[in-house]
Amino acid sequence: MSGPSSLAGRRVALLFPAWHSCGTYRVVLGQIEAYRALGAQVTPVAVSIDPGFVPERGWIWKSFRAATPELDAGPRHFGGAPLHALFEPAFFTRIVLPYLHGDQAAIRLGLAERARLSPGVDARDYDLVHCNHFFLMPVARRLARGRAPILLDSHDLQARQFDLINRRMPWLPPRVTYEDMLAQELQAMRGADLLLHLNAQEAEEFQRLLPEKRHALLYPPTPPAPTGPGGPDIVIVSSNNTGNVESLIWFLREVAPKAPGVTVKIAGNVDAGVKSRVSAEYAAYSAWFLGRVDDPGAVYAGARLVLLPTISGTGLSIKTVEALSSGLPIIATPQALRGMDSEAFALSNVTVAETADAFAAALRAAAASGDSRATATSPGRVYYEKRFSLAAYRAAIQTLAAPLCVQA
């Protein structure tokens, strides 16, 4: 970007859930890098939605620190509610009891309201607060102090994801409804000055649900996977969430048996979810599972084909974006490309398979060809650069955020 950035020197608080090995974390890394490249002074704050993760208990953050070495490039800041908050009468009645009926929105919002932050974070004045996920809005409002503008990245419609999670949980009756959780999500979002959405479909949906708010479609900055040198592997990269587990179970049951002789490497902590849900299928394909890997990029670098057997999930799929950035040939279900425009479905290095039979046939054909075509100029990589690269995000955030700071 030519010329000085109007965000240079601006103080930005960047809030995100204390998650790792997932799409949200990859997005956050891109946000931090973009703001710093624009000259902003970024204060990233990882906020836990589990009770007891207060900043002063350094030992409890050890595993998170170890899993997020990228954040060591600058000062680390943490937030979390004390364990005793669960037993405060008002909190127990208003938050814990609804949670026992499945109210995922209430528990997350309630814990964020009571989060303690690392020393000094509360005392600073910020020019902008960039919040990831609606349930951290209580922290965002606290840091904004009614003065700094708040940008809220919705990521996806969380009530829908909560409803999906709740289907497998033994909550007390009567169970919380999707509508109840959605109402809480929308109310929290109303506190933001600008709502950012990661995919086209949900941007339209949120605009309909909150017509009085300002909205912008902003594809997330996703660090690219390396485009080579290539290798013999056919890979799936997946983390342990409900949608990914259900998708991988479908692949192992419906696709893999129809592609005999093909070996797939499955990287990521999705192995734990599959093992707990379908032990027999996990045992049958246990040699395929690599578990959590420290460097997902190395998985793509040694591959010749990426599989995206997605049948479940909400919002934009970050692992699909990462796969496109690798420049590798891809076999994907239509669900894997959710949230993207029609161009993604027409990319020449992406085979879209709508059924298990079609997916297996494409897999057999690709495995037999032995062709590795990962390049920095492949259609998938070019599509990534235009929509999901750091440069594209940096230009967009400059356009969207800088005017708000001027008004603050």
VEXSELO-67830 format. One record per residue: residue in three letters; z negated, x, y of N, C-alpha, C, O in turn. Coordinates in pm, whole numbers, plus 32768, in hexadecimal, padded with zeros to 4 digits. Each point is the difference from the previous one (the first is absolute). Example, Ala and Ser with C-alpha at 12.3 -4.5 7.8 and 13.67 -1.06 7.14 Angstrom:
<rs>
ALA7CF485277DC780007FA780778000805A80787FBE80687FFESER808A7F75806B7FFA805280777FB77FB3806D7FEF8033806F
</rs>
This chain:
<rs>
MET800080567F8980007FAA807780008059807B7FAA8057800ESER80B87F94804D8009805380777FA27FCC806C7FE27F888006GLY7FF080D380507FA87FDA806F7F717FF17FD37FE37FF67F88PRO7FC1800A80D97F727FF37FDE7FDF7F767FCE803E7F9D8027SER7F60805C7F827FD37F807FCA7F9B7FC1805F7FA980458035SER80647F377FE17F9E7FBB80557F7E7FE87FB67FA17FCB8039LEU8059805B7F477F827FFA7FB57FB7808680027F92800B7FCAALA80AA805980737FC1808480047F797FF980457FF47FCD806FGLY7FA780687F4D7F79800180367FB37F7F7FEE7F887FFD801BARG80B87F9A7FB77FBB7F817FEA7FA1800B7F8A801C80457F9DARG7F727F77806E7F9B80037F9680127F867FA77FF17F8E802CVAL8030808B7F5680207F947FA17F9C80017F8E7FF280647FBAALA7FC87F2C80337FAB7FED7F8980567FBF7F95803B7F978017LEU7FCD80A77F7580547FCE7F947FA77FDC7F897FC680587FC0LEU802E7F2880257FA67FCC7F99804D7FDE7F82806D7FC78005PHE7F59805B7F8980427FE07F817F987FF67F927F9880408008PRO80837F6F7F907FA47FF87F8E7FF780877FBA8062804A7FF8ALA7F297FD57FD67FEB80817FBD803A7FFA7F737FB880037F9CTRP80CD7FF5805F80497FFC7F828055807E7FF48023803E8064HIS7FFF7FE57F23805C806F7FE980587FDC7F897FE97F9A7FBESER807A80B78027805B7FEC7F8F803E7F748003800C7FBE7F99CYS801B801680DF803B7F7B800E805F8000807680068060804EGLY80457F337FBE80617FF6806C7FC28002808A8036803F805ATHR7F597F7D7FB87FBF7FFE80837FDF808D802E801580228075TYR7FB980307F327FDB80898027807A804F802D7FF9804C8061ARG80787FA37F58807980488028802E7FD3808B802F8051804FVAL7FC47F2E7FCD80247FCC80847FA7803E806C803180288069VAL7F4E7FDE7F7D7FA1803680618020809280207FFA80298074LEU802780247F278025808C801980758008806080038055805AGLY805F7F547F9480737FFF805A7FDB7FD8808D803680368060GLN7F6E7F697FAD7FD37FD680847FBC8073804A801E801A8075ILE7F87802B7F477FB9806F803E8063806B802E7FF68034806FGLU80677FED7F3A80628067802180567FD58078801F80528057ALA80077F307FAD80557FD0806D7FB780078087803780328062TYR7F4E7F9D7FA17FB58003807E7FE98090802E800E801E8077ARG7FD1803A7F2D7FE9808B80278081804280307FFE8051805CALA80727F8C7F6580808037802C80237FD1808D80478045804ALEU7F867F457FDC80167FCC80877F998033806480027FDA8076GLY7FA4807B7F5C7FA0803F80597F7E7FB480137FAF80268054ALA803C7F6F7F5E7F857FB3800D7F8C80497FBF8012804F7FA3GLN7F757F95808E7F8580337FC37FCD7F967F9D7FCA7F998028VAL804880807F587FE67F9B7F997F7580137FC57FD9806F7FDBTHR7FDC7F23801C7F817FFD7FBA80107FA57F867FEF7F87800BPRO803180B37F80800F7FAC7F897F777FE07FC47FAC80597FF2VAL803E7F287FEC7F807FD57FC8801A7FB57F7D803E7F968000ALA7F9180A37F92800A7FC07F7D7F877FA57FEE7F8F80317FFFVAL80877F4E7FF37F947F9F7FF57FFB7FC87F7380637FC87FCFSER7F2B80467FEF7FF27FCD7F787FDF7F6C80027FB77FD08057ILE80807FE77F4A7FDE7F737FEE7FA37FEE7F897FF17F927FCBASP7FD080DA800C7F977FFC7F997F7A801B80447FF7805D8050PRO7FA27F567F927F7E8017803F7FC380857FD78014802E7F8FGLY7FA3800E80CC7FBB807E7FE3804A807B802E7FC7806D8002PHE80B97F8580248050807480297FEE801B8095805F7FF9804DVAL7F2780267FD97FE68021808C8024809280187FFA80517FA3PRO802B7FD380D6802F8088801B7F9C806D7FDE8026806C7FD2GLU7F587F7880447F9D806A7FEC7FEB80267F6E7FC580687FE3ARG80697F477FC17FF580217F72807C80507FD680587FCD7FBBGLY7FAC80AF806F807580527FEA802B800B7F6F807880057FE3TRP7F287FFE7FC3802080117F7380527F8B7FCA805080127FA4ILE7F9B7F75809480447F8B7FCA80947FFF802580507FB87FC4TRP7FD4809A80A1808C800A802A804980757FBD8074801B801FLYS7F4780297F86803A807A7FC680847FE67FBA8060804B8013SER7FA77F4B7F9C807B7FE67FB580717FD7805F807380247FE9PHE7F6C7F90808080677FDA80608036807B80488078800E8013ARG7F2E804B8015802B807B8041805D80517FA580678033802CALA7F727FD77F55804F804F7FA3808B7FC57FEA806180497FEBALA7FA97F32801A807F7FBC7FE580587FF6807C80737FD57FF7THR7F588054807E804D7FF2807E80018083804D7FD680038074PRO805980697F517FFD8082804480568002807E7FEA80528059GLU80797F557FB080567FFE80767FB27FE4807F80298029806DLEU7F677F917F887FB07FDE80767FAD807680337FC27FF68069ASP803C80787F4C7FB48074802B8042804880767FC6805E8036ALA80B17F787FF180458041806F7FB97FE88085801B80478061GLY7F8C7F597FA57FB47FE4807A7F767FCE7FDE7FDE7FF67F8APRO7FD07FE980DA7F797FCD7FE580067F807FAD80597FAC8013ARG7F4780467F937FF67F877FAD7F927FA580377F99802F8030HIS80807F507FC97F9D7F9E802C7FFB7F907F9880657FDC7FC4PHE7F227FEF80287FEB7F9D7F977FB57F8780357FC18005806AGLY80477F907F4A7FB67F8880237FE07FAF7F84804D80007FA0GLY7F417FBD80627FDA7FAC7F8F7F7D7FBA801A7FAE802F8050ALA803D7F627F6D7F877FB180127F9280327FA3801C80277F90PRO7F677FD7809D7F90802A7FAA7FEB7F9A7F90801F7F8A800DLEU7FAB80A87F857FEA7FAB7F8C7FA07F8E801D80107F927FCAHIS7F8D8086808B7F9C7F98801880397F88804B7FC17F968006ALA80B7807A8034803D7F8E804580177F8B7FA27FFA7F8C802ALEU801F80907F5680197F977F9F7F897FA37FF1800F7F8B7FDBPHE7F7B80A880417F867FB37FE57FC17FC4807D7F967FC37FF9GLU80AB805080787FD27FBD8078801A7F6B7FF1806F7FDA7FD8PRO7F307FD08045800F7F707FE3807F7FC4803A80487FB97FB9ALA7FD5806180C480777FC4803E808080337FBE805C7FB27FE7PHE7FA980CF7FFD8076803B7FC080127FC87F74806F7FE07FD6PHE7F2280167FE280087FCE7F7680357F717FFF80547FDD7FADTHR7F7A7FD180AF80297F74800280907FF08030804E7FB37FC7ARG7FD6809580A380827FED803F8071804E7FBF80747FD78008ILE7F6A809A7FB6806780587FCB7FFA800E7F6880637FEB7FBBVAL7F26803980117FF6801D7F7180167F837FAB804980047F9DLEU7F787F8D808A80117F857FB180937FD37FFB80317FE07F93PRO8017801D80DD808F7FDF7FF7804D80627FA8805E7FDA7FBBTYR7F7980A78049804680637FAD7FEE7FE17F6B805B80197FB1LEU7F327FB2802A7FEB7FDC7F74805E7F917FD280107FE87F88HIS802D7FD580D980647F9A7FE2808E8035801780627FB57FFDGLY7FA880CE801B8083803F800A8032801A808C807580228012ASP7F367FCF8054802F800F8089800E809380257FA6803E8038GLN80CE7FF87FA7801D808D801A8009801D80967FDE806D802DALA80517F32801F800B801580917F77800C80417FEB80588054ALA7FB97F507F867F7B7FFF803E7FB580827FE67FC28035805CILE80427FFE7F2A7FB280787FE080388079804A7FB380548030ARG80D07FB67FDB803B807280467FE27FFB80967FDB8065803CLEU80367F267FFE7FE17FF2808E7F6B8018801B7FDB80418062GLY7FD07F897F467F70800F80137FD2808F7FF87FAD802B804FLEU808980217F527FD9808D7FF48035805180757FBD805C802FALA80BB7F8380008037804880757FAB7FE7807C7FED805A8051GLU7FE07F2B7FBE7FAC7FE080737F83805880047FCE8020806BARG800180067F217F83804B7FF7801680957FE77FA180477FE1ALA80D87FE7802B801F808B7FE17FC0805F8065800A7FEB8079ARG7FB5807C7F547FD780718053807380638004804780127F9DLEU7FCC802D80D7806C805F80117FCA808D80147F8D80128029SER80C680507FBB7FD8808C80147FD18016808F80307FBD805CPRO7F7280A07FB77FCA80198086806E801B8066805D804D7FE7GLY7F987F738089805E8016806E80757FA18005803C7FEF8069VAL7FE67FD27F2680767FA97FFE7FEC7F87805B805A7FDC804CASP7F327FE67FAC7FE37F8B80537FF880228095801E7FAC8055ALA7FBA80CE7FCA7FE68024808C807E8021804E7FFC8007807BARG8073800E7F428079802B804580477F8A80417FF47F8D7FD5ASP805680938093805A7F9F803E808C80177FC9802E80727FF8TYR80167F227FE28085800B7FC580667FB980577FE17F9C8042ASP809780987FBD806F7FC0804780497F9E7FA680487FA88030LEU7FA680657F4D80457FAB7FA07FB380027F7D7FCE80697FD7VAL80287F247FE97FC67FF87F7A806B7FCC7FA180357F928014HIS7FEB80BC7F8780647FD97F9C7FB47FE27F7F7FC6805A7FC2CYS803B7F2880167FB17FD17F8E805B7FDD7F8C80667FBE8012ASN7F76806D7F7780487FDE7F867FAF7F9A7FB07F8F801B7FD8HIS80AC7F7180107FC77F907FB67FA07FAE80567FAE8036804APHE80607F477FAB7FB67FA480567F69800F7FF27FB77FEA8061PHE8019803A7F287F6F7FFF7FE97FB8807280467F8580028001LEU80C5805C803A7FC08067805180007FDD80957FD880528053MET80557F367FCE80017FD7808C7F757FFF80417FF7801C8078PRO7F9C7FC57F417F7D800C80427FE5808C80367FC6800F806BVAL806480577F4C7FF0808A802F805F801B80757FDA80428061ALA80A07F8B7F9580618015806B7FD07FC48083800D803F8069ARG7FBC7F497F917FCF7FC1807B7F8A804D803A7FF2800A807AARG7FBA802B7F2E7F8E804E8030802F807B804D7FCA801F806ALEU809A80277F60802E807A804180557FE2807C80048050805DALA803F7F3D7FA480537FDD80747FAC7FD98078802A80148072ARG7F5E7FB57F777FA37FDA806B803D7F9E80647FD97FFE8075GLY80867FB37F5E803D7FA1805B805D803E806580337FBB8058ARG7FE580C87F9D805380478061807F80377FC1806E7FE98032ALA7F8380607F618075803E7FC0804F7F987FB27FC47FA87FC2PRO80C0805F804180517FA47FB17FF480217F6B7FE580727FDAILE802F7F297FD37FF880107F6F80877FE07FC280377F948014LEU7FFE80CC7FA080737FEA7FAA7FCC7FE97F737FB180507FCDLEU807A7F457FF37FD37FE27F78807680037FA2805E7FB1800EASP7F9E80A97F91806280037F937FD07FA17F947F9980177FC2SER80B27F7D80277FD57F9D7F9D801080327F717FB67FD67FA8HIS80AA80828040802480357F7C803C7F957FA7807180107FD2ASP7F4B7F85801780397F8D7FBE7FA17F8B80137F97800E803ELEU808E7F7F7F8E7FAB7F8C800D7F90800E7F9A80127FE47F89GLN7F79804880A57F9480277FA67FC77F8A7FB17FD780127F8DALA80257F7880AE7FCB7F8D7FB6804D7FE77F807FC87FD67F9BARG80BA8044806A80537FF17F887FD980667F967FF87FE17F89GLN7FEF809A80A47FD580687FA27F767FE07FC87FE980127F89PHE7FBB7FBF80CB7F7B7FDA7FD180097F927F987FB980037F9BASP809D7F9B807C80107F917FA3803380317F7A7FD87FCE7F97LEU80808094806D8034803B7F847F9180477FB47FF57FF27F86ILE7FB9805B80C17F9080457FC07F9F7F9C7FC27FCF80157F91ASN80157F7F80B77F9A7FA07FD580247FB77F7F7FA87FCC7FBCARG80D78030802380287FB87F887FC5803C7F817FF37FBC7F9AARG7FEB80C3806D7FCA80437F897F6A801A80097FC880457FABMET7FF87F8580BB7F72801C80157FAA7F877FDE80287F8E801APRO7F6180887FAA7FA97F917FD77FA57FD080717F8580077FF5TRP80B77FC880777FB07FD480717FB87F7D7FE180287FB57FA8LEU7F6C803280A47FB87F837FF180527F8C8039804480118065PRO7FB77F7C7F5C80417F8A803A7FA97FC5806F7F86800F7FFCPRO80B57FAF806780907FF4801580398080803C7FC2803E8058ARG80B27FEA7F79803D807B803280337FED808D802B7F938027VAL7FD080D9802580387FFD808780977FE57FF68040802A7FA0THR7FF57F9280C1808E7FE27FFF804F8069804E7FCB80478055TYR80B47FBE7F8C805B8056804B7FFC7FDB8094800080588056GLU7FFE7F277FC780017FD1808A7F85802F804E800A80228076ASP7F817FE07F487F87802E80428009809480257FD98028806EMET805B80287F36800B808F801C806C801B80697FF080598054LEU807C7F5B7FA7806A800F80637FCC7FE1808C802180468060ALA7F8E7F517FAD7FC87FDB80837FAF8073803A8008801A8079GLN7FA8802B7F347FB2807180308059807580287FE780438064GLU80817FD37F4F805E806C801E80447FE880878007805A8053LEU80297F2D7FC380467FE0807C7FA2800780788028802E806BGLN7F5D7FA57F847FA08005806F7FE4809080297FF9801F8077ALA7FF780387F277FEA808D80218079803D80467FF1804F805DMET80867F8B7F7980798038803A80137FD6809180428046804DARG7F867F497FD9800F7FD080897FBF805F8065801E7FF88077GLY7F8A805F7F5C7FBF805D805A8053807880257FD680518052ALA80A37FBC7F7380578073801D80617FDD807180227F8C8014ASP800980DB803580607FEC806C809080007FCE80567FC1803CLEU7FC380867F56808680057FC67FF180097F697FB580537FCDLEU80937F577FED7FFC7FFE7F6E807C80457FCA80707FD9801FLEU7F7B808E7F91806C804B7FC2800B7FD97F6E7F9B7FF27FBBHIS80E07FFB801680167FD47F76805F80607FBB80618030803CLEU7F837FEB7F46804880687FB7807E7FCF7FBA804E80517FD0ASN7FC77F2B802A80797FD27FBF80347F8280437FB57FB78041ALA80CB80317FAE80437F97804B7FCF7F757FDB7FEC7FAC8058GLN8001803A7F277FD97F7B7FD57F777FD880367FEF7F918032GLU7FB180CA7FC47F7B7FDC802E7FF5800480987FA97FBE8039ALA80AC808D800980057FF9809280257F72802B7FC67FC9805DGLU809B7FFE7F5F80287F76801F7F8F7F9E7FE27FE97FA2804BGLU7FD180767F467F957FA57FD97F8B800680647FCA7F998026PHE801180DF80027F92800C806080277FC880897FAB7FCA8047GLN80D180447FDE802D7FC6807E7FF37F697FFE7FE17FC28066ARG803780037F277FF07F6F7FF27F6D7FD980027FDC7F9A803ALEU7FCF80B67F867F717FE07FF97FB6801A80827F9F7FBB8020LEU809080A9802C7FBE8024807E80688007806F801C806C8034PRO801D7F237FF1806D800380637FD4802B808A805280288052GLU7F2C7FD27FC97FCE802480857FF1809780137FEB802E8071LYS802080207F247FEB809080078083804C800C806B7FCC7FDFARG7F8D80B180508073805A8002800E80437F797F9D802D7FC5HIS80DE7FD98009801B80387F7D80708068800A80547FFB8059ALA7FAA80647F4A806D80607FF6801080297F6F7F9E80197FBALEU80DF7FEF801A801D80367F7C80098097800D805580348048LEU7F5280137F747FFE809280077FEE80377F747F9180017FCATYR80DC802C7FFC7FF7803B7F7B7FA4807A8005800080498062PRO7FB37FCD7F357F9980698006803A808B7FF4806680147FBEPRO7F59804D8082802A808B7FEE7FCF80317F797F8780077FE8THR80D2801B7FC27FDC80287F78802F808F7FEA8078801A8009PRO7F2D80427FDA802A808B7FE9806A80067F927FF17FBD7F9APRO807680918078806D80037F9E7FDB804D7F827FB1805F8003ALA80897F777F907FF9804F7F85806C806C800780647FEF8046PRO7F88807F7F75806780698002807F7FD37FB97FFB7FB47FA0THR8077807B809180807FDD7FC2802B806F7FA1806780418016GLY7F4E7FD37F84802380667F9D7F9080647FF17F977FF68040PRO8081806C7F6B8081802B7FC780357FA77F8F807080167FD2GLY7F447F898002802C7FAD7F917FCD80347F7C7FC7806D7FF9GLY804D7F457FA17FD180267F7C80207F947F9B80527FA9801CPRO7F6F805B7F7180267FA47F947FB47F7C7FFF801F7FA97FAEASP7F7E804680A87FA17F917FF080347F7A803580457FF98066ILE7F977F9E7F50800D7F76802F7F737FD480227FA880077FABVAL80407FCC80D27F777FF1802E7FE47F75803980587FBB8034ILE7F2880217FC17FC57F8F80487F85803680467FAE80447FC2VAL80447FA180BF7F8A8028804C7FB97F80802B803B7FAB8041SER7F4580487F9A7FBD7F8080167F698012800A7FC580507FB6SER7FFD7F6580A67F6E8003800E7FC37F867FBD80467FA37FD8ASN7F36805F801C7FB87F997FB37FDB7F8A80597F907FF78033ASN80CF7FAD7FDE7FDE7F80803C803B7F927FAA804F801A7FA6THR7F8A7F6A807680237F917FA880967FF37FEC802F7FF47F8FGLY801D800E80DF80907FF17FF48040806F7FB180587FE67FADASN7F7F8096806B803980717FB77FE07FFB7F6B8055801E7FACVAL7F307FBB80337FD97FF87F7380527F957FB9803580187F93GLU7FD77F7380AA804F7F967FC2809280297FEF803F7FDF7F9BSER7FF6806980C5808B802D7FF8801480647F9080637FFB7FB7LEU7F3E8061803B800E80657F987FEF7FC47F758041802B7FA1ILE7F677F7480547FF17FBA7F8080847FBD7FDA802C80087F8DTRP80137FB880D480837FC27FE6806480697FD1804B7FE87FA2PHE7FB7808C809E805D80697FD97FE7802F7F71805E800F7FB2LEU7F238008802C7FE080327F7B801D7F997F93802680237F90ARG7FC87F5E809180157F967F9C80917FD47FF680337FE87F92GLU800F800C80E180827FBE80028077805F800F806F7FDE7FD7VAL7F7A809780618070805B801A800080787FA28065801B7FBFALA7F2B802B803A7FFB807C7FB1802E7FEF7F6F804A80557FCFPRO7F8E7F3F7FEA802F7FF17F7680977FF17FF5803980187F95LYS80097FC080D780907FEE7FFD804C807D802B807A7FFE800BALA7F3D806F800C803D808080217FC8806C7FA47FC1805E802FPRO80557F947F4F7FC680607FA08035808D8017807580158020GLY7F33804A7FCF8026808B80117FF38033808E800B80788018VAL7FDE7F2F80467FED8028808C7F6C801C801A7FAB7FB17FD9THR803880BE80667F77802380247FF07FF880968054802F804CVAL7F3E7F947FDE7FE47FEE808F7F7A804180207FA17FF67FB3LYS8058804D80C07F81803680317FC87FA1806880437FE18063ILE7F417FF27F887FC07FA080597F8E804780487F9A80217FC4ALA80797FF780BE7F9F804B80507FB07FA1805780357F9E8035GLY7F4980807FDB7FA97FAF80537F8D7FC47FB2800280007F85ASN7F9B7FCE80C37F887FCE7FBD80107F737FCA7F9C7FBF7FDEVAL80E08010801A801A7F7E7FC17FD980027F6C7FED7F967FC4ASP800880E180027FDD80087F717F7C7FBB7FE17FF27FC27F97ALA7FAD804880C57F7E7FC27FE8800C7F697FF87FC17FC17FAAGLY808F800380AF80117F707FFF80487FCF7F847FDB7F997FC7VAL808C80AF8010804A7FD87F887FA7800C7F8480017FA77FAALYS7FB480C4804E7FA980157F8B7F987F927FF47FE27FD37F92SER7FE7800080E07F987F997FFB803A7F767FE37FBB7FAB7FC8ARG80C4803E805D803C7F7E7FEF80437FF07F777FEF7F997FBEVAL805C80CB8018804E7FF67F837FF180827FB2805880568005SER7F3C7FB77FB77FE2807E7FBB806880247F97801B80767FEBALA801F7F267FD48062801D7F96807E803F803B803380637FCCGLU7FFF7F6280A180788039803F7FE3808A803A8053805A7FFATYR7F357FB5803E7FDD808380367FFF80697F908033806F8011ALA7F927F6E7F7F7FFA805E7F8F808B80247FCE801B80737FDEALA803E7F2A801F808780187FCD804E8060805A8055804B7FD0TYR7F8E7FB380B1804B8053805E7FA5806380488022802D806ESER7F6F7FF67F587F9E80558045803A808780297FD7803A8064ALA80897FF97F4E803B8082802080537FFC8080801D8068803BTRP80087F227FF0804E7FF3807A7FAB800C807E80348022806BPHE7F4C7FC17F8B7FAA7FF880767FCC8089802A7FC580487FB0LEU80527FDC80CD7FD1807F80377F7B7FF180497FBD80648019GLY801C7F2180087F887FEB8051801A8023809180728016802AARG7F227FEE8023800E8021808E8034808E80117FD4805C7FBCVAL808B7FB580A080378084801C7FE18024809180047FAA8058ASP7FDF80D47FBF7FDE802D808780797FFF805D7FF27FEB8078ASP8084802B7F508079800A8053806D7FA77FC7804E802D7FACPRO7FB97F548080806B7FA87FCE808B8038801E805F7FE67FB6GLY7FAD806880B6808280398020803780577F92807980047FE9ALA7F2D80427FD1802D80567F92803A7FAD7F8E8059802F7FB9VAL7F777F58803680357FA87F9880917FDE801F805780077FA9TYR7FC37FD480D6808A7FE280268058807D7FFB80757FFA7FD8ALA7F538078804F8050807C8004803480277F77806A803D7FF6GLY7F4D7F9F7FA1802A80257F7980457F8F7FB5800A80057F85ALA80247F9780C480387F897FBE80967FF68013803B80408057ARG80027F6C7F55808E7FDE801080167F6B8012806F7FD5801FLEU7F257FDB7FCE800C7F70800A7F767FC5801C7F9D802A7FC4VAL805D7F7480987F837FBA8020800C7F6F7FD480667FC08019LEU7F32800E7FA77FFC7F747FD67F9D7FB480577F918030801ALEU80967F5A80117FAB7FA7804F7FFE7F767FBD80417FA3802FPRO7F7580517F637FFE7F837FB47F9C7F9C80387FA37FD87FBATHR806F800180C27F9E7FB0804880187F6B7FEA806D7FCD801BILE7F2E7FED7FB5800A7F6F7FF17F957FB7805080017F858008SER7FA280C680347F917FC380487FDB80578076801F80778004GLY7F9F7F4B805D7FD5804B8076802A7FB9807F80597FAB7FFFTHR7F678079806E801D7FC48081801B806D80667FD680737FEEGLY80707F6A807C801B8060806A806780677FD780377FFC7F91LEU7FE3805F80C9805F806B7FE77FC880607F977F8980208003SER80CC800D7FA27FD4805F7F998016808E80328071802E800FILE7F208019800B800B808A8032803A805B7F958048805F801FLYS7F987F857F62803880577F9980987FF17FF88046805D7FD6THR7FEF7F2F805080917FF08007803980568071806780407FEFVAL7F557FC28083802C805380707FFF80937FD6805F8049801CGLU7F387FE27FA27FF8808B7FD3807180207F9F803B806C8006ALA7FE37F367FA0806C80167FA08086800D8049805180567FDDLEU7FC77F578087807C800A804D800A80878046806C803B8007SER7F237FF5802E800380808049802080767FA6802D80678030SER7FBB7F8A7F4E801C806E7FA38094801A7FED8027806B7FD2GLY802D7F3480528090800E7FEC802C7FEE7F71807680107FE1LEU7F2D7FCE7FC6801F7FF37F7180407F797FE17FF07FA0804BPRO805980597F48802C7F7E7FCD7F867FAB7FDC7F9B80347FD1ILE806F7F4B80467F907FA47FEC802F7F867FB3806D7FCD8017ILE7F3F80067F8C80127F7D7FC27F8A7FAC802F7F8C80267FECALA80907F6880517F967FB0803E80167F6C7FE680717FD27FF3THR7F227FE6800780077F6E800280117FD380917FE1804C805CPRO804F7F397FBB80087FCF808A7F78800080457FF880178079GLN7F9D7FD07F3C7F7A7FFC803B7FD7808780387FB480068060ALA807E80667F677FDF8086803380368015808D7FC88050804BLEU80A47F6A7FD9803F801080827FD47F978065803E7FEF8069ARG7F587FCA7F767FCF7F97805A7FDE803B808A7FD18071800BGLY80497F40805A7FE2802B8087806A805580407FF480238076MET807480017F3F806D8050803880787FA6801B80097F917FCEASP805380A2808380757FAF8022806B80087F947FEE80467F9BSER807F7F75807980687FF57F99804180867FE1803580137F93GLU7FC7804B80CC803E80827FE77FC080487F8B804480467FB5ALA7F387FA8803A7FBA80447F9180367FD37F798005804F7FA2PHE80237F32805480317FCB7F82808E802E7FE180307FF07F90ALA8013804980D3808A802B7FEC800F80977FF8807180327FFBLEU7F2180198005800980927FF9803E802B7F7C7FDB7FCE7F96SER8082808F8070804B80257F887FAD804D7F9A802480047F8AASN7F6C803980A07FAE80477F9F7F8B7FAB7FCE7FA580347FBEVAL805D7F4B80617F997FA37FD180407F957FA980587FB7802DTHR7F7B80417F55802C7F977FA67F967F937FFF7F8E80197FDAVAL80977F6F804F7FA37F908004800F7FAF7F80806B7FCC7FE2ALA7F26802B7FD280007FBB7F807FA17F8980087F8880118018GLU80AC7F777FD37FAF7F8880127FB37FD87F837F9F7FB5800ATHR8089807A7F827FBF7FDA7F837FD9807C7FB0802E806E801CALA7F7C7F7E7F817FD7806F7FAA807880397FB4800C80797FF0ASP804C7F307FE28077802F7FB780588055805B803280697FD7ALA7FE17F6980A48054804D805D7FBF8085802380448065800CPHE7F387F9A80057FB8807C801F800E80637F8D801A80768016ALA7FD37F5A7F70800980577F8B808E80377FF0801180757FDDALA80537F39803C808A802E7FF3801E806C8067803F80657FDFALA7F937F88809D8014806580677FB780817FDD8032806D8019LEU7F577F857FAE7FB180767FD98046804D7F918007807B8005ARG802C7F3E7F98804780447F92807A804B8034801B80717FD8ALA802F7F4D80828079803F80357FDE807B8054804380677FF4ALA7F577F8F805F7FDB807180557FCA80737FAC801D8074801CALA7F937F6D7F7D7FC980697FAA806F80497FB67FF8807A7FECALA806E7F3D7FEC806D803E7FB5805880578059803B80617FD2SER7FCD7F7C80B0805A804B80587FCA808B801F804C805F8011GLY7F307FAD7FF87FC38081801E80218035808A7FEF8077801BASP803F7F31803E802D802B80847F8B800380627FB47F9F8008SER803C80CD80437F9A800A8067804580118086804780628016ARG7FA47F3D8047804C8000807C7FA87FFD807C80297FCC8068ALA7F6080697F8F7FA67FFC80738034805A806F800C80797FEETHR80127F4D8085802E804F80717FC77FC680817FD87F8C8007ALA802580C7805E7FCE7FD5808280637FA580477FDF7FC58067THR809A802D7F6280647FA8803D80217F887FA980627FBA8019SER7F4E802D7F8080197F8C7FAB7FE77F8080507FB580038062PRO80887F8E7F777FEE7F83804C7F6E7FD8800F7FD87FD0806AGLY7FD980427F2D7F737FDC80097FB5805380667FB07FCC804CARG806B80B67FB67FBF80598060802B7FDE808F7FAD7FFF805BVAL80D17FE67FBA80317FDC80867FBE7F7E80307FD97FF58074TYR801B7FAB7F337FBE7F8180207F6F801980287FCE7FC68060TYR7FEF80907F557F76802680207FF7803E808B7FAA7FDA804FGLU80AE80847FD17FF980478080800F7F9F80757FBF80118067LYS80957F8A7F8B80197FA2806E7F8B7FA180177FE97FD48070ARG7FCD800D7F267F9B7F98800C7F71802E7FEA7FA47FC8803EPHE8045809A7F6F7F7880207FD57FD5808F801E7F9080267FDCSER80C3802880627FDC808C801A7F9E800980747FF07FA2804DLEU7FCF80D07FBD7FA38019806E80487FF880867FC87FCD8061ALA80B280667FA5804A7FFE807E801B7F71802D7FF27FE08076ALA80347FCA7F2D801A7F7480217F807FBB802E80027FB38060TYR7F9080687F5C7F817FC180247FCF803380877FCE7FB48053ARG804180CE7FC27FD0803C807E80477FC080777FC17FE28066ALA80C0800A7F8E804A7FC2806D7FD27F7080177FF37FD38071ALA7FF37FE57F217FD77F74800C7F737FF4803B7FE87FAA8055ILE7FBB80AB7F7E7F777FF580317FF9802780937FAF7FCA804BGLN80A580947FDF80098024808E802B7F8680517FC87FE6806BTHR80997FD17F6480337F8B80477F997F8F80047FF27FBD8067LEU7FC4802F7F2B7FA47F8E7FF67F77801D803B7FC87FAC8047ALA800280CA7F9D7F74801C80257FF18033808E7FA17FDB8045ALA80BB80797FE77FEF803E80837FF27F9980727FA980138055PRO80A87F837FB17FEE7F9E806C7F777FBC7FFF7FCB7FE0806ALEU7FFB800C7F217F7B7FC57FFA7F9A805D803D7FA67FD38047CYS806780AD7F9E7FA2806180388007800380987F9A800F8043VAL80DB7FE37FF48011800080907FB87F8A803F7FC8800A806DGLN80397F857F4B7FBE7F8980337F6A80037FF07FB97FB58043ALA801380A37F647F717FFE7FE17FAD8028807A7F8580047FF8
</rs>
